[in-house]
Amino acid sequence: MYEKKIPKDLTCGLNIAIEVIGGKWKANLLANINKGIKRPSELHKSIPQASVRVLNQQLSELEFHGIVEKKIHNILPPKVEYSLTKGGESILEVLYAMKGWGESYKKTFHQLIKQKEA
């Protein structure tokens, strides 16, 4: 397994938060699970631009960090559902604050992108 040459500094709360929720699709996954989308196939349909492999990897990381819980129903075919843990519910406030900031910054952001392209 690959090990980074420079170890991560996990003494800072901000670095820990980024380690847990940093990932291209993690915020979307958490928001969708909160909306009631629980099955892996539903989550993939809700984020079609993401590959199944990446979504599964990020769900596994969120499960490892105790943010989501994976429940496997003992039926045939097996049914898997994800739900937020208390840690996952507590992080929603942060995600929605980030969304609000992004919405208020959107106009400036797009102007900067246009200037860079010109």
Secondary structure as GFF3:
##gff-version 3
##sequence-region A 1 118
A	DSSP	alpha_helix	13	21	.	.	.	ID=ss1
A	DSSP	alpha_helix	26	35	.	.	.	ID=ss2
A	DSSP	alpha_helix	40	46	.	.	.	ID=ss3
A	DSSP	alpha_helix	52	64	.	.	.	ID=ss4
A	DSSP	beta_strand	68	73	.	.	.	ID=ss5
A	DSSP	beta_strand	79	84	.	.	.	ID=ss6
A	DSSP	alpha_helix	86	117	.	.	.	ID=ss7
###
